[in-house]
Amino acid sequence: GTRLGPKDADVVIHEYMDFNCGGCFIANLYIHRIINEFENVAVIQHNLPLDKVCNHNMKSEGHKNSCLKSQYALAAAKQNKYWVLANILFKDDVKEEKDIISEVRLTDIDLRKLKEDAHSEEIKNELQESISDADSKNIMSTPTLYIGMRQMLGVGSYFDFKRTVTEQGGREKESHE
């Protein structure tokens, strides 16, 4: 997975997600807010595309182009730009590769390298490892989050999410008003 937050965090949130999942979009907003509000919390985002193209567990087509979006996100990580692209990939109007490319042109991501890496065997294998990791934990739906030792399926209110982070040992940053 790809990490956001301090390396020595006391509380680590593991999020298994799909870029075409509405609940995952909300969870993404929550985790960014948590990272800004807490001093000892980190997030590791694991790609779990619910798309038959790359996920052998899917019986139906599932979320179209989720595999492709995950490949692009993992490729962006090679340029230390995972979170820049991840936030773009959640947008409703980013549906196909041409949409990803037009959005990337507005960033400082090296587009030629990104495209090459996104379609490489290395990235496809990395994505399969992420899917296998979820399989080994019997994770079949997104978003699935582990906040410390607590599993959450889906997302409720931000208040509940924040309370769970606090219960697991998260410390809010001191406000500097």
Buried (B, 14 or more C-beta within 10 A) or exposed (E): BBBBBBEEBBBBBBBBBBBBBEBBBBBBBBBBEBBEBBBBBBBBBBBBBBBBBBBEEBEEEBBBBBBBBBBBBBBBBBBEBBBBBBBBBBEEEBBEBEBBBEBBEEBEBBEEEBBEBBBBEEBBEBBEEBBEBBBEBEBBBBBBBBBBEEEBEBBEEEEEBBEBBBEBBBBBEEEEE
